[in-house]
């Protein structure tokens, strides 16, 4: 397991310790000026690091590694939202999933051609759900 982690973060681990710490703090959404103070470099140094290909690659590796375990949970949450009580929530979840799966560019036109009222029905359902949700507030 440890060698797998090292392999997936090879570029990250090849960085000097200060740059590794910078990558971690950037992932935590810390301000660049605060990071510079913490790792004891000038903010301009961090800007210079962020413009190098190796640092960017290491940052991407680290971000992917940190988010990997959350992806399956996020997908399950989106799937659960498809069964939500609110039509608007279901619509938004479905639209998001379609967008991420790139089906919107590939097959929506074919689906719409098969049923000319497809988009109108979706829009009406969304408007209805929107007005129902606003009335509850």
BADO-528179 format. One record per atom (N, C-alpha, C, O): x, y, z; atom name; residue number from 1. Coordinates in Angstrom, 3 decimals, always signed. Atoms other than C-alpha are relative to their C-alpha. Last residue first. Layout:
R          X          Y          Z   atomo   num
R          X          Y          Z      CA   NUM
...
***
This chain:
R          X          Y          Z   atomo   num
R     -0.834     -0.924     -0.785       N   137
R    -40.557    +29.210     +1.763      CA   137
R     -0.816     +1.066     +0.563       C   137
R     -0.296     +1.942     +1.254       O   137
R     -0.240     +0.593     -1.306       N   136
R    -43.015    +26.478     +0.668      CA   136
R     +0.788     +0.936     +0.898       C   136
R     +0.649     +0.878     +2.120       O   136
R     +1.213     -0.156     -0.786       N   135
R    -44.275    +28.680     -2.199      CA   135
R     +0.175     -0.550     +1.396       C   135
R     -0.434     -0.042     +2.337       O   135
R     +0.074     -1.389     -0.460       N   134
R    -40.716    +28.966     -3.531      CA   134
R     -1.243     +0.264     +0.824       C   134
R     -1.213     +1.109     +1.719       O   134
R     -1.002     -0.202     -1.046       N   133
R    -40.352    +25.185     -3.676      CA   133
R     -0.061     +1.414     +0.554       C   133
R     +0.097     +1.617     +1.757       O   133
R     +0.431     +0.737     -1.183       N   132
R    -43.631    +24.768     -5.576      CA   132
R     +0.963     +0.228     +1.153       C   132
R     +0.540     +0.414     +2.294       O   132
R     +1.081     -0.778     -0.613       N   131
R    -42.615    +27.570     -8.009      CA   131
R     -0.529     -0.710     +1.244       C   131
R     -0.893     -0.041     +2.211       O   131
R     -0.539     -1.259     -0.504       N   130
R    -39.282    +25.876     -8.696      CA   130
R     -1.089     +0.806     +0.704       C   130
R     -0.873     +1.318     +1.802       O   130
R     -0.712     +0.318     -1.244       N   129
R    -40.866    +22.445     -9.018      CA   129
R     +0.536     +1.271     +0.641       C   129
R     +0.487     +1.429     +1.860       O   129
R     +0.996     +0.415     -0.980       N   128
R    -43.341    +23.777    -11.567      CA   128
R     +0.661     -0.281     +1.344       C   128
R     +0.180     +0.158     +2.389       O   128
R     +0.726     -1.205     -0.403       N   127
R    -40.639    +25.621    -13.477      CA   127
R     -1.009     -0.318     +1.094       C   127
R     -1.149     +0.429     +2.062       O   127
R     -0.920     -0.818     -0.800       N   126
R    -38.438    +22.486    -13.508      CA   126
R     -0.703     +1.258     +0.499       C   126
R     -0.552     +1.624     +1.664       O   126
R     -0.168     +0.672     -1.290       N   125
R    -41.318    +20.286    -14.641      CA   125
R     +0.903     +0.824     +0.911       C   125
R     +0.646     +0.950     +2.108       O   125
R     +1.246     -0.173     -0.756       N   124
R    -42.177    +22.789    -17.384      CA   124
R     +0.094     -0.635     +1.376       C   124
R     -0.364     -0.056     +2.361       O   124
R     +0.073     -1.393     -0.452       N   123
R    -38.554    +22.907    -18.531      CA   123
R     -1.255     +0.260     +0.820       C   123
R     -1.201     +0.956     +1.834       O   123
R     -1.005     -0.187     -1.043       N   122
R    -38.299    +19.112    -18.659      CA   122
R     -0.083     +1.415     +0.560       C   122
R     -0.059     +1.608     +1.775       O   122
R     +0.468     +0.718     -1.187       N   121
R    -41.563    +18.823    -20.576      CA   121
R     +0.969     +0.179     +1.158       C   121
R     +0.548     +0.384     +2.296       O   121
R     +1.114     -0.761     -0.549       N   120
R    -40.482    +21.520    -23.032      CA   120
R     -0.513     -0.652     +1.277       C   120
R     -0.813     +0.035     +2.254       O   120
R     -0.539     -1.151     -0.730       N   119
R    -37.132    +19.787    -23.472      CA   119
R     -1.118     +0.843     +0.605       C   119
R     -0.970     +1.371     +1.707       O   119
R     -0.916     +0.373     -1.075       N   118
R    -38.738    +16.459    -24.387      CA   118
R     +0.458     +1.197     +0.824       C   118
R     +0.257     +1.224     +2.038       O   118
R     +0.373     -0.710     -1.212       N   117
R    -41.708    +17.757    -26.390      CA   117
R     +0.932     -0.255     +1.173       C   117
R     +0.637     +0.153     +2.296       O   117
R     -0.115     -1.442     +0.204       N   116
R    -40.211    +16.814    -29.749      CA   116
R     -0.315     +0.789     +1.259       C   116
R     +0.176     +1.906     +1.424       O   116
R     +1.166     -0.563     -0.680       N   115
R    -39.744    +13.243    -28.553      CA   115
R     +0.114     +1.510     -0.058       C   115
R     +0.832     +2.109     +0.742       O   115
R     +0.985     +1.059     -0.172       N   114
R    -37.450    +11.155    -30.722      CA   114
R     -1.269     +0.519     +0.655       C   114
R     -2.359     +0.007     +0.401       O   114
R     +0.617     +0.269     +1.297       N   113
R    -35.600    +14.266    -31.871      CA   113
R     -1.080     -1.065     +0.106       C   113
R     -2.094     -0.998     -0.589       O   113
R     +0.946     -1.078     +0.275       N   112
R    -35.024    +15.244    -28.228      CA   112
R     -0.696     -0.219     -1.337       C   112
R     -1.891     +0.051     -1.461       O   112
R     +1.149     +0.203     -0.886       N   111
R    -33.437    +11.885    -27.461      CA   111
R     -1.066     +1.040     -0.313       C   111
R     -2.252     +0.719     -0.392       O   111
R     +0.705     +1.193     +0.472       N   110
R    -31.149    +12.181    -30.490      CA   110
R     -1.259     -0.238     +0.830       C   110
R     -2.319     -0.548     +0.285       O   110
R     +0.661     -0.356     +1.258       N   109
R    -30.226    +15.757    -29.555      CA   109
R     -0.789     -1.171     -0.550       C   109
R     -1.901     -0.994     -1.048       O   109
R     +1.199     -0.767     -0.316       N   108
R    -29.562    +14.649    -25.968      CA   108
R     -0.736     +0.387     -1.278       C   108
R     -1.966     +0.354     -1.312       O   108
R     +1.246     +0.690     +0.247       N   107
R    -27.181    +11.953    -27.174      CA   107
R     -1.263     +0.805     +0.266       C   107
R     -2.345     +0.364     -0.122       O   107
R     +0.065     +1.176     +0.854       N   106
R    -23.651    +13.196    -27.564      CA   106
R     -1.414     -0.432     -0.348       C   106
R     -1.714     -0.656     -1.521       O   106
R     -0.459     -0.280     +1.355       N   105
R    -23.278    +16.747    -26.301      CA   105
R     -0.239     -1.171     -0.944       C   105
R     -0.358     -0.976     -2.154       O   105
R     +0.740     -1.140     +0.531       N   104
R    -25.399    +16.368    -23.172      CA   104
R     +0.404     +0.321     -1.431       C   104
R     -0.427     +0.769     -2.220       O   104
R     +1.109     +0.468     +0.816       N   103
R    -24.026    +12.896    -22.629      CA   103
R     -0.758     +1.159     -0.621       C   103
R     -1.441     +0.995     -1.632       O   103
R     -0.094     -0.535     +1.358       N   102
R    -20.719    +14.330    -21.477      CA   102
R     -1.095     -0.531     -0.914       C   102
R     -0.935     -0.543     -2.134       O   102
R     -0.168     +1.182     +0.843       N   101
R    -20.856    +12.128    -18.345      CA   101
R     +0.139     +0.382     -1.467       C   101
R     +0.333     -0.488     -2.316       O   101
R     -1.275     +0.634     -0.329       N   100
R    -20.256    +15.211    -16.220      CA   100
R     +0.278     -1.227     -0.858       C   100
R     +1.434     -1.551     -1.127       O   100
R     -1.107     -0.889     +0.373       N    99
R    -23.038    +17.139    -17.926      CA    99
R     +1.348     -0.679     +0.228       C    99
R     +2.225     -0.638     -0.636       O    99
R     -0.078     -0.007     +1.461       N    98
R    -25.455    +14.212    -17.689      CA    98
R     +1.164     +0.866     -0.462       C    98
R     +1.919     +0.473     -1.351       O    98
R     -0.543     +1.299     +0.390       N    97
R    -24.693    +13.805    -13.983      CA    97
R     +0.154     -0.067     -1.516       C    97
R     +1.175     -0.541     -2.015       O    97
R     -1.414     +0.019     -0.374       N    96
R    -25.200    +17.524    -13.368      CA    96
R     +0.654     -1.309     -0.461       C    96
R     +1.754     -1.304     -1.013       O    96
R     -0.712     -0.875     +0.928       N    95
R    -28.493    +17.527    -15.282      CA    95
R     +1.499     -0.018     +0.279       C    95
R     +2.301     -0.062     -0.653       O    95
R     -0.050     +0.668     +1.298       N    94
R    -29.766    +14.524    -13.325      CA    94
R     +0.795     +0.821     -1.010       C    94
R     +1.607     +0.276     -1.758       O    94
R     -0.898     +1.149     -0.135       N    93
R    -28.849    +16.127    -10.009      CA    93
R     +0.149     -0.716     -1.337       C    93
R     +1.259     -1.063     -1.742       O    93
R     -1.375     -0.510     -0.075       N    92
R    -30.425    +19.441    -11.048      CA    92
R     +1.007     -1.139     +0.115       C    92
R     +2.070     -1.092     -0.503       O    92
R     -0.371     -0.547     +1.303       N    91
R    -33.638    +17.706    -12.154      CA    91
R     +1.465     +0.466     +0.009       C    91
R     +2.232     +0.139     -0.897       O    91
R     -0.176     +1.144     +0.907       N    90
R    -33.855    +15.623     -8.973      CA    90
R     +0.472     +0.476     -1.370       C    90
R     +1.386     -0.106     -1.955       O    90
R     -1.221     +0.685     -0.432       N    89
R    -33.288    +18.733     -6.829      CA    89
R     +0.282     -1.183     -0.920       C    89
R     +1.423     -1.383     -1.338       O    89
R     -1.117     -0.851     +0.381       N    88
R    -35.906    +20.649     -8.830      CA    88
R     +1.332     -0.644     +0.391       C    88
R     +2.290     -0.603     -0.381       O    88
R     -0.264     +0.193     +1.428       N    87
R    -38.384    +17.792     -8.564      CA    87
R     +1.196     +0.815     -0.449       C    87
R     +1.966     +0.370     -1.301       O    87
R     +0.120     -1.188     +0.850       N    86
R    -38.078    +17.946     -4.782      CA    86
R     +0.339     -0.324     -1.459       C    86
R     +1.394     -0.884     -1.756       O    86
R     +1.406     -0.389     +0.060       N    85
R    -38.652    +14.682     -2.952      CA    85
R     -0.221     +1.163     -0.964       C    85
R     -1.223     +1.205     -1.678       O    85
R     +0.433     -1.032     -0.939       N    84
R    -35.160    +13.402     -3.717      CA    84
R     -1.473     +0.340     -0.204       C    84
R     -2.033     +0.104     -1.275       O    84
R     +1.238     +0.458     -0.635       N    83
R    -34.691    +10.137     -5.613      CA    83
R     -0.546     +1.027     +0.994       C    83
R     -1.431     +0.708     +1.788       O    83
R     +0.925     +0.335     +1.085       N    82
R    -32.059    +11.440     -8.061      CA    82
R     -1.343     -0.485     +0.540       C    82
R     -2.327     -0.531     -0.199       O    82
R     +0.744     -1.213     +0.348       N    81
R    -30.431    +13.015     -5.018      CA    81
R     -0.963     -0.235     -1.154       C    81
R     -1.939     +0.501     -1.306       O    81
R     +1.087     -0.171     -0.972       N    80
R    -29.452     +9.531     -3.825      CA    80
R     -0.851     +1.219     -0.333       C    80
R     -2.064     +1.200     -0.123       O    80
R     +0.993     +1.034     +0.299       N    79
R    -27.441     +8.986     -7.023      CA    79
R     -1.195     +0.124     +0.948       C    79
R     -2.344     -0.006     +0.524       O    79
R     +0.721     -0.432     +1.198       N    78
R    -25.691    +12.325     -6.475      CA    78
R     -1.076     -1.016     -0.370       C    78
R     -2.181     -0.638     -0.759       O    78
R     +0.857     -1.129     -0.390       N    77
R    -24.806    +11.257     -2.921      CA    77
R     -0.805     +0.488     -1.195       C    77
R     -2.005     +0.732     -1.069       O    77
R     +1.150     +0.575     -0.708       N    76
R    -23.499     +7.908     -4.169      CA    76
R     -0.970     +1.092     +0.442       C    76
R     -2.184     +0.896     +0.399       O    76
R     +0.843     +0.634     +1.016       N    75
R    -21.290     +9.737     -6.673      CA    75
R     -1.239     -0.604     +0.648       C    75
R     -2.343     -0.483     +0.116       O    75
R     +0.704     -1.069     +0.718       N    74
R    -19.961    +11.994     -3.919      CA    74
R     -0.934     -0.581     -1.058       C    74
R     -2.044     -0.085     -1.251       O    74
R     +1.034     -0.527     -0.894       N    73
R    -19.106     +8.987     -1.757      CA    73
R     -0.815     +1.095     -0.685       C    73
R     -2.033     +1.164     -0.518       O    73
R     +1.069     +1.000     -0.048       N    72
R    -17.273     +7.352     -4.672      CA    72
R     -1.133     +0.453     +0.916       C    72
R     -2.302     +0.209     +0.620       O    72
R     +0.743     +0.063     +1.257       N    71
R    -15.329    +10.552     -5.310      CA    71
R     -1.139     -1.003     +0.077       C    71
R     -2.260     -0.692     -0.328       O    71
R     +1.258     -0.739     -0.089       N    70
R    -14.318    +11.144     -1.701      CA    70
R     -0.867     -0.135     -1.248       C    70
R     -2.071     +0.119     -1.199       O    70
R     +0.961     +0.709     -0.848       N    69
R    -11.666     +8.429     -1.582      CA    69
R     -1.356     +0.694     +0.075       C    69
R     -2.360     +0.056     +0.392       O    69
R     +0.351     +1.316     +0.529       N    68
R     -9.781     +9.874     -4.563      CA    68
R     -1.083     -0.694     +0.827       C    68
R     -2.061     -1.189     +0.266       O    68
R     +1.424     +0.040     +0.347       N    67
R     -9.866    +13.489     -3.365      CA    67
R     -0.487     -1.386     -0.424       C    67
R     -1.692     -1.617     -0.525       O    67
R     +0.815     -0.415     -1.141       N    66
R     -6.536    +13.477     -1.508      CA    66
R     -1.492     -0.141     -0.280       C    66
R     -2.263     -0.427     +0.636       O    66
R     -0.174     +0.970     -1.079       N    65
R     -4.720    +11.472     -4.186      CA    65
R     -0.941     +0.329     +1.171       C    65
R     -1.593     -0.559     +1.720       O    65
R     +0.673     +1.242     +0.391       N    64
R     -6.142    +13.584     -7.000      CA    64
R     +0.082     -1.028     +1.114       C    64
R     -0.900     -1.710     +1.408       O    64
R     +1.447     -0.251     -0.022       N    63
R     -5.118    +16.806     -5.233      CA    63
R     -0.774     -1.272     -0.344       C    63
R     -1.750     -1.603     +0.329       O    63
R     +0.414     -0.085     -1.403       N    62
R     -1.613    +15.458     -4.553      CA    62
R     -1.514     +0.201     +0.105       C    62
R     -2.173     -0.453     +0.912       O    62
R     -0.114     +1.332     -0.613       N    61
R     -1.078    +14.377     -8.136      CA    61
R     -0.545     +0.007     +1.425       C    61
R     -1.324     -0.862     +1.816       O    61
R     +1.087     +0.816     +0.551       N    60
R     -2.394    +17.710     -9.451      CA    60
R     +0.014     -1.409     +0.580       C    60
R     -1.038     -1.954     +0.914       O    60
R     +1.236     -0.500     -0.608       N    59
R     -0.060    +19.634     -7.120      CA    59
R     -1.201     -0.813     -0.492       C    59
R     -2.074     -1.166     +0.300       O    59
R     +0.014     +0.494     -1.381       N    58
R     +2.884    +17.497     -8.204      CA    58
R     -1.281     +0.420     +0.715       C    58
R     -1.862     -0.359     +1.471       O    58
R     +0.229     +1.446     +0.080       N    57
R     +2.088    +18.171    -11.873      CA    57
R     -0.089     -0.606     +1.403       C    57
R     -0.955     -1.438     +1.674       O    57
R     +1.405     +0.167     +0.402       N    56
R     +1.782    +21.904    -11.159      CA    56
R     -0.348     -1.487     -0.064       C    56
R     -1.411     -1.896     +0.402       O    56
R     +0.816     -0.356     -1.166       N    55
R     +5.100    +21.865     -9.278      CA    55
R     -1.480     -0.215     -0.310       C    55
R     -2.214     -0.760     +0.514       O    55
R     -0.164     +1.047     -1.015       N    54
R     +6.824    +19.997    -12.114      CA    54
R     -0.871     +0.271     +1.224       C    54
R     -1.501     -0.645     +1.753       O    54
R     +0.757     +1.198     +0.387       N    53
R     +5.429    +22.310    -14.801      CA    53
R     +0.064     -1.078     +1.079       C    53
R     -0.940     -1.730     +1.365       O    53
R     -0.817     +1.077     +0.567       N    52
R     +6.692    +25.448    -13.092      CA    52
R     -0.844     -1.243     -0.252       C    52
R     -1.768     -1.553     +0.500       O    52
R     -0.085     -0.140     +1.455       N    51
R     +4.440    +28.499    -12.700      CA    51
R     +0.861     -1.090     -0.638       C    51
R     +1.003     -1.128     -1.860       O    51
R     +1.290     +0.335     +0.611       N    50
R     +3.329    +27.594     -9.181      CA    50
R     +0.025     +0.108     -1.524       C    50
R     -0.868     -0.408     -2.196       O    50
R     +0.185     +1.451     -0.057       N    49
R     +6.955    +27.581     -8.025      CA    49
R     -1.260     -0.407     -0.757       C    49
R     -1.257     -1.379     -1.512       O    49
R     -0.953     +0.586     +0.951       N    48
R     +7.432    +31.184     -9.241      CA    48
R     -0.148     -1.525     -0.017       C    48
R     -0.133     -2.132     -1.088       O    48
R     +0.500     -0.289     +1.353       N    47
R     +4.276    +32.298     -7.439      CA    47
R     +0.902     -0.618     -1.056       C    47
R     +0.419     -1.169     -2.045       O    47
R     +1.113     +0.924     +0.205       N    46
R     +5.528    +30.539     -4.304      CA    46
R     -0.605     +0.221     -1.386       C    46
R     -0.932     -0.740     -2.082       O    46
R     -0.601     +1.322     +0.201       N    45
R     +8.806    +32.408     -4.583      CA    45
R     -1.090     -1.033     -0.267       C    45
R     -0.947     -1.889     -1.140       O    45
R     -0.407     +0.071     +1.402       N    44
R     +6.924    +35.677     -5.050      CA    44
R     +0.636     -1.355     -0.330       C    44
R     +0.540     -1.842     -1.457       O    44
R     +1.175     +0.345     +0.815       N    43
R     +5.219    +35.081     -1.685      CA    43
R     +0.337     -0.122     -1.493       C    43
R     -0.270     -0.924     -2.202       O    43
R     +0.735     -1.176     +0.457       N    42
R     +8.718    +35.107     -0.127      CA    42
R     -1.224     -0.445     -0.808       C    42
R     -1.175     -1.472     -1.484       O    42
R     -0.466     -0.481     +1.304       N    41
R     +9.822    +31.968     +1.682      CA    41
R     -0.810     +1.244     -0.341       C    41
R     -1.815     +1.538     +0.306       O    41
R     -1.150     -0.910     -0.081       N    40
R     +9.594    +30.774     +5.282      CA    40
R     +0.643     +0.294     -1.359       C    40
R     +1.851     +0.155     -1.555       O    40
R     -1.130     +0.761     +0.549       N    39
R     +7.274    +27.786     +4.845      CA    39
R     +1.270     +0.839     -0.102       C    39
R     +2.304     +0.374     -0.581       O    39
R     -0.131     +1.300     -0.664       N    38
R     +4.699    +29.314     +7.218      CA    38
R     +1.207     -0.794     -0.507       C    38
R     +1.913     -1.423     +0.282       O    38
R     -0.475     -0.222     -1.371       N    37
R     +5.167    +32.899     +6.040      CA    37
R     +0.287     -1.333     +0.700       C    37
R     +1.295     -1.478     +1.391       O    37
R     -1.371     -0.501     +0.111       N    36
R     +4.860    +31.908     +2.401      CA    36
R     +0.613     +0.210     +1.375       C    36
R     +1.772     -0.132     +1.611       O    36
R     -0.844     +1.161     +0.318       N    35
R     +1.766    +29.847     +3.195      CA    35
R     +1.462     +0.429     -0.040       C    35
R     +2.333     -0.252     +0.502       O    35
R     -0.126     +0.779     -1.240       N    34
R     +0.159    +32.844     +4.900      CA    34
R     +0.883     -1.223     -0.206       C    34
R     +1.652     -1.604     +0.677       O    34
R     -0.858     -0.773     -0.912       N    33
R     +0.878    +35.036     +1.861      CA    33
R     +0.203     -0.741     +1.321       C    33
R     +1.291     -0.705     +1.896       O    33
R     -1.392     +0.088     +0.426       N    32
R     -0.487    +32.346     -0.474      CA    32
R     +0.933     +0.766     +0.939       C    32
R     +2.039     +0.304     +1.217       O    32
R     -0.443     -1.126     +0.816       N    31
R     -3.735    +32.105     +1.428      CA    31
R     +1.493     -0.101     -0.285       C    31
R     +2.279     -0.552     +0.548       O    31
R     -0.669     -1.021     -0.793       N    30
R     -4.646    +28.627     +2.698      CA    30
R     +0.464     +1.118     -0.934       C    30
R     +0.814     +0.855     -2.085       O    30
R     +0.508     -1.341     +0.340       N    29
R     -7.090    +26.679     +0.579      CA    29
R     +0.562     +1.095     +0.910       C    29
R     -0.122     +2.072     +1.214       O    29
R     +0.839     -0.395     -1.135       N    28
R     -6.233    +23.313     +2.237      CA    28
R     -0.554     +1.414     -0.157       C    28
R     -1.165     +1.945     +0.771       O    28
R     +1.153     +0.894     +0.018       N    27
R     -4.930    +22.105     -1.134      CA    27
R     -0.988     +0.364     +1.105       C    27
R     -2.200     +0.238     +0.931       O    27
R     +0.853     -0.487     +1.088       N    26
R     -2.680    +25.177     -1.185      CA    26
R     -1.256     -0.868     -0.110       C    26
R     -2.349     -0.356     -0.352       O    26
R     +0.704     -1.171     -0.521       N    25
R     -1.366    +24.098     +2.225      CA    25
R     -0.883     +0.646     -1.071       C    25
R     -1.941     +1.190     -0.753       O    25
R     +0.991     +0.430     -0.997       N    24
R     -0.480    +20.628     +0.949      CA    24
R     -0.824     +1.179     +0.513       C    24
R     -2.037     +1.060     +0.685       O    24
R     +1.059     +0.727     +0.708       N    23
R     +1.233    +21.979     -2.174      CA    23
R     -1.100     -0.393     +0.984       C    23
R     -2.284     -0.213     +0.697       O    23
R     +0.779     -1.003     +0.735       N    22
R     +3.177    +24.480     -0.071      CA    22
R     -1.151     -0.656     -0.742       C    22
R     -2.272     -0.149     -0.723       O    22
R     +0.852     -0.656     -0.997       N    21
R     +4.311    +21.719     +2.302      CA    21
R     -0.890     +1.042     -0.678       C    21
R     -2.059     +1.185     -0.320       O    21
R     +0.999     +0.983     -0.405       N    20
R     +5.613    +19.732     -0.662      CA    20
R     -0.991     +0.628     +0.984       C    20
R     -2.205     +0.475     +0.850       O    20
R     +0.972     +0.034     +1.079       N    19
R     +7.352    +22.885     -1.948      CA    19
R     -1.093     -1.031     +0.286       C    19
R     -2.257     -0.792     -0.034       O    19
R     +0.766     -1.257     -0.045       N    18
R     +9.051    +23.378     +1.386      CA    18
R     -1.069     +0.034     -1.089       C    18
R     -2.183     +0.505     -0.860       O    18
R     +0.979     +0.009     -1.098       N    17
R    +10.072    +19.698     +1.514      CA    17
R     -0.846     +1.274     +0.050       C    17
R     -2.050     +1.195     +0.295       O    17
R     -0.583     -0.318     -1.309       N    16
R    +11.812    +19.775     -1.888      CA    16
R     -1.112     +0.132     +1.056       C    16
R     -2.263     +0.412     +0.722       O    16
R     -0.160     -1.421     -0.320       N    15
R     +9.790    +18.157     -4.670      CA    15
R     +0.754     +0.170     +1.316       C    15
R     +0.714     -0.711     +2.175       O    15
R     -1.276     -0.444     +0.575       N    14
R    +10.399    +14.529     -5.710      CA    14
R     +0.253     +1.490     +0.262       C    14
R     +1.364     +1.977     +0.051       O    14
R     -1.110     +0.353     -0.887       N    13
R     +7.689    +13.378     -3.299      CA    13
R     +1.356     +0.409     -0.546       C    13
R     +2.332     +0.457     +0.202       O    13
R     +0.149     -0.721     -1.268       N    12
R     +5.032    +15.299     -5.272      CA    12
R     +1.185     -0.280     +0.925       C    12
R     +1.767     +0.648     +1.486       O    12
R     -0.443     -1.374     +0.283       N    11
R     +6.332    +13.907     -8.580      CA    11
R     -0.068     +0.840     +1.282       C    11
R     +0.840     +1.620     +1.571       O    11
R     -1.443     -0.043     +0.282       N    10
R     +6.116    +10.346     -7.267      CA    10
R     +0.510     +1.412     -0.267       C    10
R     +1.574     +1.788     +0.225       O    10
R     -0.447     -1.355     -0.362       N     9
R     +2.705    +10.767     -5.639      CA     9
R     +1.486     +0.203     -0.315       C     9
R     +2.174     +0.955     +0.375       O     9
R     +1.016     -0.952     +0.463       N     8
R     +0.938     +7.776     -7.225      CA     8
R     +0.377     +1.445     +0.305       C     8
R     -0.178     +2.372     -0.285       O     8
R     +0.063     -0.007     +1.462       N     7
R     +4.108     +5.697     -6.905      CA     7
R     -0.992     +1.050     -0.502       C     7
R     -0.707     +1.775     -1.456       O     7
R     -1.219     -0.666     +0.469       N     6
R     +4.622     +6.675     -3.259      CA     6
R     -0.004     +0.091     -1.518       C     6
R     +0.389     +1.111     -2.083       O     6
R     +0.140     -1.432     -0.310       N     5
R     +1.016     +5.772     -2.482      CA     5
R     +1.204     +0.769     -0.537       C     5
R     +1.052     +1.827     -1.148       O     5
R     +1.019     -0.496     +0.922       N     4
R     +1.387     +2.404     -4.235      CA     4
R     -0.200     +1.499     +0.191       C     4
R     -0.323     +2.244     -0.781       O     4
R     -0.685     -0.191     +1.282       N     3
R     +4.656     +1.805     -2.341      CA     3
R     -0.966     +0.505     -1.066       C     3
R     -0.566     +1.247     -1.963       O     3
R     -0.852     -1.175     -0.081       N     2
R     +2.773     +2.440     +0.915      CA     2
R     +0.724     +0.250     -1.329       C     2
R     +0.851     +1.395     -1.762       O     2
R     +0.831     -1.205     +0.000       N     1
R     +0.000     +0.000     +0.000      CA     1
R     +0.869     +1.260     +0.000       C     1
R     +0.596     +2.207     -0.737       O     1
***
